[in-house]
Amino acid sequence: MYYLHQNMIDNKIEEEFSLLLANGANHRDVLMEHYSDTTIKHIVLMEKNGNREVMILDKTGTIIGSSDKSYMLQEEYQLFVDDFNRDKDEILVSDWRNLPYIVSVHPYKVESNQSGFVLMFQSTNSINQMVEDMNMHFVISGIIGLIVLFLVYALLSKVLTRPLIRMKEATEKLSKGDFEVNLPRLGNDELGDLSKSIHKLAKDLERLKKERNEFLASIAHELNTPLTYLIGYSKVAIREELSEGERKYYLKIIGEESDRMKDLMKNLLDLARMDENSFTVSKEHFFAKPFLESIYKFVLPSFDIKEIKLNLVCESNFQIYADSIRLEQVILNLLDNALKYSSENSEVVLNAYEKDGKTVISVTDTGIGIPSDEIEYIFEKLYRVEKSRSRAYGGSGIGLAVVKELVEAHGGTIEVKSKIGQGSTFKIII
């Protein structure tokens, strides 16, 4: 606005200067074409009672015509007499801010002995009044502009700042553990996306808190049960009146519960490492047959003890690209589950083959099966199908969570098909 104001004033002043020069040039041209006392009087009469004054001088500087009868301007123009040796029109006085007039000079020459100057005096009152009016309009425009800016600021504050403040307050609530976040519904812009993200974060944190509490409760329960057995049966086993057979029976229970605790702690340690990304998967190429035969020989005694037939099916000796240690852990977990949930004289099949450049390994049993409405939850940490039955079969709800994490760490997938009373098939593709 300041730049516009200055340019408008400069343009207006230039217009006044141009107009003064044009009027003076007109009077000079008329005087040169029709030089006479009548013409001089006519020129003087035209500028009488206006904002301009005219003064006609001869070549000696003597006034031969003036619209200012009081000759008040004579002292003003005398300052410029010495500079009258000019041959073109120009502005002599341009200081319109501090002087009462701006002055232009217009030389004329009729004959060799008849020449002089036409002096035009333009009052600066009208110019100053115009500038004051312009200043007033700019002040009014500036005030209106400030009001508009304030209104825009208030609107932006409502549209942008207030939602951001509410989001900040919401994040502070989240940091204090309060997940009841209520944010306004915004549009589909960046603020709307941020609001939705905070809502999602609040729900995720609330879910994680709930899962953590359930996880800790389940861990406490899982540890409490074998500890109870260990403490109870150890007290029973030290009784002197027990027979040797009874003592061995109780010590066997203590050993089984100790193994249960050892497996539980091992699986918990695996889960902790996965959550902290502290384990690595080192892939390499190795042949399938010797790898699977080694696992088969390792677990076969356990299956024989329970009188369950274990079959290994691997028709071609293809190469597997994976972490052999982690993949062995996956297969052992799946075989251990098949062993736990299969009855005597049943069959478990470990099958491996290559398809579309990927390795497919499946473990199929004819055990108790999994209800269809629970299949999607079996890979969650500490989730157990029919808790009482799982307890009877020795499940802790951690093994399959470890399996899923390890398979995904390889960039693979795991699929499950199962029917109650007919068994289950776990298929991994890596």
N, C-alpha and C positions, 0 to 999 in steps of 0.2 A: 504493500500500500504506500509505503514511503517512496519507493521508486516511481510508482505511478503518479503520486502527488507531485513530485519534483518535475517529472516529464511534462505533466499537464500544465503546470505553472510556466515552465520554460516555453512551451508551445504557445501559450496565450500571450506571453510577453513578446515573443517573436512576431505573433500576429499583429499586436499593437504597433510594434516598430515598423512592420511592413505597411500597415495601413497609414501610419503617419508619413512614411516616405512616399507612398502613392499619392496622398492628398497634396503634399508639398510639391511633388512633381507635376501634378495637374495644374496647380496655381502657377507654377513657373512656366509651363508650356503656354497657358492662356496669356500670361503677361508677355511672353516673347512674341506671340502672334499678334496681339492687339495691345501694344504698349501705349498706355495713355493714363491720364489721371483718373478717367472714368473707370478704366479697367482695374486700377489699383483700389479705388473705392469699392468696386464690386467684389473684389477678392476679400477685402477687409470686412465687408458687410456679410459675406457668406460665413465667416468664422466668428461672428459676433454672437454673444450670449450662448456659447457652447463650452465644451470641455477643452476645446483647442483655441489657441490664439495664433495669429499670424503677424509677422512683422517683415516689412519690405525695406531693404536698405539699398542705398546706391553704392558705388564702388569705394567711396570714402568712409562708408559705415554710417552715414547719416540716415536717420529714419525718414522715409518718404511716405510710409503708410503703416498703420498699426491698429489692430482691433482692441488693444489695451489703451484706452484713452488716458488712463492715469499714468501711463508710462512706467508702471511698476516693474515691468519686465526689462526696462532699459539697463538697469544694473546687472541683471542676469546675463543679457546677451553681450554686454561689454567685455565680459571675460573671454569671449571667443572671437572678438574682432581681429585680434592678431593672427588668428588661424584661418582667416577667410580666403587666403590665397589657394583655393581649391578649385578643381574643375569637375567634380562629381558630387552626386547626392550622397549624404551619409548622416548617421546619427552622431550628434555632437555630445549629447548628455544621455547616458543610459541608466544612471543610478536611480531607478524608480522607487527604491525602498527608502532613501534618505532625502531626496530632493523633491520639491513640489512639481517639477516639470521634467519631462524628457524633451529633448530638443533635436530637431533635424535641420540641416542646411541644404539649400538648393541654389546653386549659382545660375545666374541668367546673363545673357549678353544679347542686346538688341542691335546696337551699333558699336563701333570701336570706342566711342565716347560714352556709350550708354550701357552700363552693366551693373551688376550688384548681386544681392543674395535675397532669397526668400527664407525666412526663419519660421519654422513651425514649432509651436509649444503645445505639448499634450499634457494636460493635468494628470498627475499620478494618483489623484483621489479615486478615480474610477478603477484604475488598475489595482490599487490597494483594497478597494471595496470588493472587487472581483476575487482577489486572493483570499480575503477574509471569508467571503461566502464559500469559496472552495474549501478552505480550512474547516469551516463549520460542517460542511457536508462530509468531509473525510473523517472528522471526529465522530459524527453521528454514525457513519458507516463502520468506523472502527469499533464503536460501542456495540452496534448491532452484530458485528463480526465476533466480538468477544462473547456476546450472549449466545450466538449460534454455536461457537466453539464449546462453550460451557454445556449447552444442551447436548451437543454431540458427545462430549466427554461423559456426561451423565448417562447417555444412552449406551455408550461403549462400556462404561463401568457396570451398567446393569447387564449388558449382553455378554461381556467378556470377563471383567474383573470379578464380579460377584460369583459367577460359577467357578472361577479359578480359586477364589478364597474358600468356597464351600468344598471344593475338591481337596484343597490343602488341609482343611479341618478334617475331612474324611480320612485322608492318609495318616493324620496324627492319631485319629481314633484307632485306625488299623494297627499303628505301631504300639498302641497301649493294649492291644488284644481285644478291642471292641469291634466286632465285625458287623454290627447292625448299622450299615451305611445306607443313607437315603439321599440320593442325588436327583435333581430334576431331570426330566427327559429333554434332551437337547436334539438338535438337528443331526444331519448326516455329515457334518463338517468335522474338523479336527477336534473341537471341544466335545462334540457328541461321541466321537471315538474314544477320547480320553475318559469321559464319564462312564462309557460302557466297560472300558478296560478296568477302571477302579472297581466297578460293580463286580466284574468277573474275578478280580483279585480278591475282593472281600469274600466272595463265595468259595473260592479256592482255598483261602486261608482258613475259613471256617471249617471246610471239609477236611483239610489237613490236620487241624486241631482235633477234630472229632476222631479222625483215623489214628492220630497219635495217641489219644487217650484210650481208644479201643485197643491199639497195638500194645500199649504198656499194660493195660488190664489183662490182655490175653497172654502176654509174656509172664506176668506175675502168676496167672493161673497155671500156665504150662510148667513153670518152674516149681510152683507150690505143690503140684500133684506128685511128681517124683520125689521131691524133698520129703513130703509127708510119708510116702512109702519108705524111703530110705531111713528116716528117723524111726518110724514105727516098727519096721521089720528088723532094724538093727538092735532095737531094744528087746524085741522078742528073741532074736537070735542069740543074745548073750545070756539068756536064762539057762541055768544049770540043769533044770529038770527036763529040758528038751532032749529028744533022742537024736541020734546022728542023722537020721533020715529027715526029720523035721528041720533040723538046723540047716542041712544042705538045701532044702526046699526054700527056706526063707532067704538064705544067702543067694540063691539063684534069682529070686525076685529082686533082691538088692542089686545084683549085677545087671539085670534087665533094665531096671530103672536108671542105673548109672549110665548104661549105654544110651538110653533115651535122652538123658540130660546132655550127654556128650554130642549126640547128633543134633539136638536142638541148638546148642551153643555154636556148633560148627556152621549150621545154616544161618543162624543170626549173624555170625561174623561175616559170612558171605554177603548177606543183605546189606550190612553196614558198609562194607567195602564198595558195593555197587552204588549205594546212595551217595557215597563220598567220591565216586569215580577214582578210587585209589587202586583199582585193579586194571590190568591191561589185557587185551586180547592180541596175541602174537600169532598171526596166521602163517601157515606153511603147507606145502604139499606133502601128503603121505598116502600110502596105499590103504584101501578100505579093509581088505580081508585080514591081514595080520593085526590091524588095529581092533577090529570087531572080535576076532578070535581070542585075542588077549582078554577083552572084557568078558567074553562068554566063559572062558575058563575060570576067570576070577569069581564070577557069581554063581556058577553052576552048582557048587556044593550046597549053597543056601537053598537053591531050588530043589535039589535032591533030598535034603533033610525034610522039606515040607511035602515031598512027593508030588512036585509040580514039574511037568515036562517043559524044558526050555529048548526052543529050536532057533537056530541061526540060519537065515536065508540071505546069502550074498553071492549071486551067480557070477558076477564079473569083478575082477580085481581093479576097479577104477581108482582114480586119485581123488582125494578129498582135500579141499583148500580151507583149512580152519585151524583153530588152536586145539591141538590134540588133547591137552590136559583139560581144558574147559569143556570140550565136546564129550570127553569121557565122563566128566562130572554130570553132564546132562543125561547121558544114556544110563548111567548108574542110578540116578534119581528116578528115571522113568521105570527101570527094571525093579527098583526097590518098591515103588508104588504097586506095580503089577504083582509082585510077590506078596505084599501085605494084603491086598484086596482080592486075591484069588484063593479058591478053596483047593483042597487036596485032589489029586488026580485030574487037575485041569491042565491047560496048555497055555504057554506064553510064547509069542513069536517075535523075534528081533529081525527085522527085514531092512535091507539097505540096497539102494540102486541109484543109478544116475539118470536124470531126466532133464532135457533142455539145458545141459551144461551145469545143472545144480545137483547137489546131493540130497537125496530123500532117505530119511531114516525113520522107521515106525516101530512102535512097540504095541503089540496087540495081546490083550488078555481076555479070558472068559470069566472074569470075576463078577463082583456085585453090581458094577455099573454106576453111572452118575445120572441123577434126575436131569431131564432136559432144561428145566428152569434154573438150574444151578451151574450149568456148564460155563456160562460167561463169567462167573465169580471165582472159579477154582484157582485162578492164577493170582488172586489178591493175597496179600500177606496175611497169614494166620487164618485164612478162611478154610473151614473144613466142612465137607458134606456130611450132614447128619452127625452132629457132634458126638453123640453117644457111640454110634458105630465107629466113627473115626478113632475115638478113644480106645475102643476095643481092639481096633486093628493097629493102633500105634501111630496114627498120623498126627503131625503137629501143625499142618497148614502152612509150612514154609518151603518145603521141597519144590513144589510146582512154581512158586514165585521166583525161586532161584533159577529154575529151568527157563522160564520165560525171559528173565533178565539176560541170561547168558546167550540164549538164541538171538535175541534182538541185538545184543552186543556184536554178534557176528553179521548183523544185517539180514537175518533170516526171519522166518515166521514159524509158528507152531499151531497145528490144528487138532481138534478133538472131536471124535465121534463116539457116542456111547448110548447104551440102552440098559435100563434097569434089568438086572438078572442075566444079561447076555454078555456083558463085558464092555471094554473100552479100547479105543485105538488112538494113540498119540502119535502124530506125524510132524516131524520137523523138516524144514526145507531151508538149506543154506547154500 
